[in-house]
């Protein structure tokens, strides 16, 4: 069963059951349950670092738009794609729309 797509009102955080290691600007995540490794590029690694605590996706979009000087709609599209992929692999936790 697949989970519903993440939306901007959701709160998300990194999955504290995953082990990670930082190598230069990139993060490698280890999912021991599945026996898989996942690598994030420098931007993905920066985003993963921003979600150590539960964060609303819309707030993350705003931060990234300012930090990278990018169009909010482009940031939102790309961020939601990344978060959906991370969620599919169990690397983040979606905590819903709670305040």
Residue frames as a rotation matrix with the C-alpha (Angstrom) as fourth column:
UNK 1
0.581 0.814 0.000 0.00
0.814 -0.581 0.000 0.00
0.000 0.000 -1.000 0.00
UNK 2
-0.447 -0.727 0.521 1.40
0.707 -0.644 -0.292 3.39
0.548 0.238 0.802 -0.96
UNK 3
-0.270 0.302 -0.914 0.99
0.741 -0.541 -0.397 6.45
-0.615 -0.785 -0.078 1.21
UNK 4
0.759 0.586 0.285 -0.78
0.638 -0.579 -0.507 9.55
-0.132 0.567 -0.813 -0.11
UNK 5
0.046 -0.767 0.640 1.41
0.678 -0.447 -0.584 12.23
0.734 0.461 0.499 -1.65
UNK 6
-0.328 -0.255 -0.910 2.88
0.865 -0.467 -0.181 14.78
-0.379 -0.847 0.374 0.73
UNK 7
0.389 0.448 0.805 1.34
0.706 -0.706 0.052 18.24
0.592 0.548 -0.591 0.55
UNK 8
-0.330 -0.640 0.694 2.43
0.141 -0.760 -0.634 21.67
0.933 -0.111 0.341 1.77
UNK 9
0.331 0.509 0.794 0.27
-0.709 -0.421 0.566 21.53
0.622 -0.751 0.222 4.90
UNK 10
0.798 -0.076 -0.598 1.93
0.301 0.910 0.286 18.32
0.522 -0.409 0.748 6.14
UNK 11
0.543 -0.713 0.443 4.58
-0.826 -0.358 0.435 18.29
-0.152 -0.603 -0.783 8.84
UNK 12
0.817 -0.358 -0.453 7.58
0.076 0.845 -0.530 16.09
0.572 0.398 0.717 8.15
UNK 13
0.526 -0.750 0.401 10.75
-0.800 -0.277 0.533 15.09
-0.288 -0.601 -0.745 9.94
UNK 14
-0.243 -0.701 -0.671 13.71
-0.780 0.552 -0.294 12.81
0.577 0.451 -0.681 9.38
UNK 15
0.777 0.468 -0.421 13.25
-0.200 0.818 0.539 9.22
0.597 -0.334 0.730 10.47
UNK 16
0.283 -0.702 0.654 15.33
-0.957 -0.254 0.140 8.82
0.068 -0.665 -0.743 13.61
UNK 17
0.676 -0.024 0.737 15.47
-0.187 0.961 0.202 5.06
-0.713 -0.274 0.645 12.98
UNK 18
0.882 -0.422 0.210 17.81
0.320 0.210 -0.924 5.66
0.345 0.882 0.321 10.03
UNK 19
0.308 -0.873 -0.378 21.55
0.555 -0.157 0.817 5.95
-0.773 -0.461 0.436 10.46
UNK 20
0.953 -0.031 0.300 23.34
0.241 -0.517 -0.821 8.61
0.180 0.855 -0.486 8.49
UNK 21
0.096 -0.958 -0.271 26.86
0.729 -0.118 0.675 9.75
-0.678 -0.262 0.687 7.78
UNK 22
0.925 0.135 -0.356 27.97
-0.092 -0.828 -0.553 13.01
-0.370 0.544 -0.753 6.19
UNK 23
0.049 -0.901 0.430 30.76
0.823 0.280 0.493 12.83
-0.565 0.330 0.756 3.62
UNK 24
-0.900 -0.363 0.240 31.78
0.432 -0.815 0.385 16.33
0.056 0.451 0.891 2.57
UNK 25
-0.767 0.639 -0.052 28.46
-0.626 -0.764 -0.153 17.99
-0.138 -0.085 0.987 1.57
UNK 26
-0.184 0.705 -0.685 26.51
-0.591 0.478 0.650 14.79
0.785 0.524 0.329 1.04
UNK 27
-0.213 0.242 0.946 24.53
-0.893 0.344 -0.289 12.60
-0.396 -0.907 0.143 3.42
UNK 28
-0.581 0.061 -0.812 24.37
-0.350 0.882 0.317 8.83
0.735 0.468 -0.491 3.12
UNK 29
0.006 0.691 0.723 21.35
-0.997 0.056 -0.045 7.25
-0.072 -0.721 0.689 4.83
UNK 30
-0.857 -0.333 -0.394 21.34
-0.350 0.936 -0.030 3.63
0.379 0.112 -0.918 5.90
UNK 31
0.226 0.946 0.234 18.11
-0.959 0.174 0.223 1.66
0.170 -0.274 0.947 6.15
UNK 32
-0.735 -0.594 0.327 19.10
-0.662 0.734 -0.153 -1.47
-0.149 -0.329 -0.933 8.03
UNK 33
-0.048 0.811 0.583 15.58
-0.343 0.535 -0.772 -2.96
-0.938 -0.237 0.253 7.81
UNK 34
0.898 0.414 -0.151 15.74
-0.246 0.186 -0.951 -2.99
-0.366 0.891 0.269 4.01
UNK 35
0.289 -0.885 0.365 19.51
0.575 0.465 0.673 -3.38
-0.765 0.016 0.643 3.77
UNK 36
0.446 -0.033 0.895 19.81
0.840 -0.330 -0.431 -0.33
0.309 0.943 -0.120 1.53
UNK 37
-0.395 -0.588 -0.706 21.92
0.658 -0.717 0.230 2.83
-0.642 -0.373 0.670 1.34
UNK 38
0.615 0.583 0.531 20.64
0.785 -0.510 -0.351 6.13
0.066 0.633 -0.772 -0.05
UNK 39
-0.514 -0.830 -0.218 22.78
0.816 -0.551 0.172 9.09
-0.263 -0.089 0.961 -1.07
UNK 40
0.707 0.695 -0.132 21.59
0.639 -0.708 -0.302 12.68
-0.304 0.129 -0.944 -1.08
UNK 41
0.032 -0.679 0.733 23.33
0.752 -0.467 -0.465 15.40
0.658 0.566 0.496 -3.07
UNK 42
-0.854 -0.503 -0.135 24.33
0.461 -0.610 -0.644 18.68
0.242 -0.612 0.753 -1.41
UNK 43
-0.596 0.702 0.389 20.87
-0.620 -0.711 0.332 20.27
0.510 -0.044 0.859 -1.67
UNK 44
0.335 0.717 -0.611 19.05
-0.115 0.675 0.729 17.10
0.935 -0.174 0.309 -0.59
UNK 45
-0.222 -0.528 -0.820 21.48
0.790 0.396 -0.468 16.82
0.571 -0.752 0.329 2.32
UNK 46
-0.955 -0.097 0.281 20.82
-0.041 -0.894 -0.447 20.42
0.294 -0.438 0.849 3.34
UNK 47
-0.114 0.988 0.100 17.07
-0.676 -0.151 0.722 19.77
0.728 0.015 0.685 3.25
UNK 48
0.289 0.190 -0.938 17.47
0.356 0.888 0.290 16.57
0.888 -0.418 0.189 5.27
UNK 49
-0.665 -0.623 -0.413 19.38
0.638 -0.187 -0.747 18.57
0.388 -0.760 0.522 7.87
UNK 50
-0.800 0.405 0.443 16.54
-0.439 -0.898 0.029 21.09
0.410 -0.172 0.896 8.09
UNK 51
0.199 0.970 -0.137 13.98
-0.630 0.234 0.740 18.45
0.750 -0.061 0.658 9.03
UNK 52
-0.748 -0.490 -0.447 15.61
0.062 0.619 -0.783 16.98
0.661 -0.614 -0.432 12.11
UNK 53
-0.783 0.605 -0.142 12.62
0.083 -0.124 -0.989 18.43
-0.616 -0.786 0.047 13.99
UNK 54
-0.084 0.829 0.553 9.05
0.926 0.270 -0.265 18.31
-0.369 0.489 -0.790 12.65
UNK 55
-0.749 -0.218 -0.625 8.66
-0.031 -0.931 0.363 21.05
-0.662 0.292 0.691 10.07
UNK 56
0.422 0.905 0.048 5.70
0.128 -0.007 -0.992 22.15
-0.897 0.425 -0.119 7.98
UNK 57
-0.039 -0.429 0.902 6.43
0.928 0.318 0.192 21.65
-0.369 0.845 0.386 4.28
UNK 58
0.716 0.362 0.597 5.17
0.593 -0.767 -0.246 25.16
0.369 0.530 -0.764 3.41
UNK 59
0.887 -0.443 -0.130 7.67
-0.231 -0.671 0.704 26.69
-0.399 -0.595 -0.698 5.86
UNK 60
0.069 -0.879 0.472 10.47
0.373 0.461 0.805 24.63
-0.925 0.121 0.360 4.35
UNK 61
0.265 0.118 0.957 9.45
0.964 -0.071 -0.258 25.81
0.038 0.990 -0.133 0.85
UNK 62
0.974 0.147 0.170 9.60
0.139 -0.989 0.056 29.43
0.177 -0.031 -0.984 2.01
UNK 63
0.574 -0.819 -0.023 13.07
-0.177 -0.151 0.973 28.98
-0.800 -0.554 -0.232 3.54
UNK 64
-0.063 -0.624 0.779 14.44
0.665 0.555 0.499 27.26
-0.744 0.550 0.380 0.46
UNK 65
0.590 0.347 0.729 12.98
0.788 -0.444 -0.427 29.87
0.175 0.827 -0.535 -1.92
UNK 66
0.966 -0.256 0.013 14.77
-0.248 -0.921 0.301 32.62
-0.065 -0.294 -0.954 -0.02
UNK 67
0.399 -0.872 0.283 18.01
-0.116 0.258 0.959 30.67
-0.910 -0.415 0.001 0.50
UNK 68
-0.293 -0.516 0.805 18.37
0.666 0.494 0.559 29.64
-0.686 0.700 0.199 -3.14
UNK 69
-0.518 0.126 -0.846 16.65
-0.386 -0.917 0.100 32.66
-0.763 0.379 0.523 -4.72
UNK 70
-0.978 0.174 0.118 14.29
0.200 0.590 0.782 30.38
0.066 0.789 -0.611 -6.63
UNK 71
-0.437 0.897 0.065 10.67
-0.627 -0.356 0.694 30.68
0.645 0.262 0.717 -7.69
UNK 72
-0.461 0.303 0.834 8.42
-0.782 0.305 -0.543 29.36
-0.419 -0.903 0.096 -4.89
UNK 73
0.631 0.769 -0.102 6.40
-0.721 0.533 -0.444 27.23
-0.287 0.354 0.890 -7.33
UNK 74
0.353 -0.600 -0.718 9.55
-0.480 0.543 -0.689 25.54
0.803 0.588 -0.096 -8.63
UNK 75
-0.684 -0.594 0.423 10.87
-0.640 0.211 -0.738 24.95
0.349 -0.776 -0.525 -5.10
UNK 76
-0.061 0.754 0.654 7.52
-0.847 0.307 -0.433 23.53
-0.527 -0.580 0.620 -4.03
UNK 77
0.763 0.357 -0.539 7.34
-0.623 0.629 -0.466 21.14
0.173 0.691 0.702 -7.00
UNK 78
0.041 -0.856 -0.516 10.91
-0.377 0.465 -0.801 19.90
0.925 0.227 -0.303 -6.56
UNK 79
-0.665 -0.275 0.695 10.64
-0.734 0.066 -0.676 19.66
0.140 -0.959 -0.245 -2.77
UNK 80
0.286 0.849 0.445 7.41
-0.850 0.439 -0.291 17.66
-0.442 -0.294 0.847 -2.90
UNK 81
0.687 -0.118 -0.717 9.01
-0.452 0.704 -0.548 15.25
0.569 0.701 0.430 -5.39
UNK 82
-0.406 -0.911 -0.075 12.03
-0.416 0.257 -0.872 14.79
0.814 -0.323 -0.483 -3.11
UNK 83
-0.536 0.227 0.813 9.90
-0.827 0.051 -0.559 14.35
-0.169 -0.972 0.161 0.01
UNK 84
0.623 0.777 -0.093 7.63
-0.774 0.595 -0.214 11.82
-0.111 0.205 0.972 -1.71
UNK 85
0.379 -0.573 -0.727 10.71
-0.286 0.675 -0.680 9.79
0.880 0.466 0.091 -2.70
UNK 86
-0.673 -0.653 0.347 12.16
-0.499 0.055 -0.865 9.98
0.545 -0.756 -0.363 0.81
UNK 87
-0.136 0.728 0.672 8.82
-0.935 0.131 -0.330 8.96
-0.328 -0.673 0.662 2.30
UNK 88
0.682 0.391 -0.618 8.45
-0.644 0.721 -0.254 6.03
0.346 0.571 0.744 -0.11
UNK 89
0.081 -0.772 -0.631 11.78
-0.006 0.633 -0.774 4.68
0.997 0.066 0.047 1.15
UNK 90
0.699 0.328 -0.636 10.93
0.573 0.275 0.772 5.28
0.428 -0.904 0.005 4.82
UNK 91
-0.320 -0.947 -0.003 13.61
0.804 -0.270 -0.531 7.94
0.502 -0.172 0.848 5.23
UNK 92
-0.873 0.141 0.467 11.25
-0.318 -0.891 -0.325 10.59
0.370 -0.432 0.823 6.59
UNK 93
-0.610 0.733 -0.301 8.14
0.766 0.449 -0.460 10.56
-0.202 -0.511 -0.835 8.73
UNK 94
-0.604 0.544 0.583 5.02
-0.004 -0.733 0.680 12.44
0.797 0.409 0.444 7.71
UNK 95
-0.897 0.213 -0.388 3.27
0.420 0.134 -0.898 13.63
-0.139 -0.968 -0.210 10.86
UNK 96
-0.049 0.967 0.250 0.24
0.996 0.028 0.084 15.11
0.074 0.253 -0.965 9.12
UNK 97
-0.081 0.156 0.984 -1.31
0.409 -0.896 0.176 18.54
0.909 0.417 0.008 9.36
UNK 98
0.495 0.262 -0.828 -1.07
0.866 -0.071 0.495 19.04
0.071 -0.962 -0.262 13.12
UNK 99
0.949 -0.085 0.305 -0.10
-0.074 -0.996 -0.045 22.53
0.308 0.020 -0.951 14.29
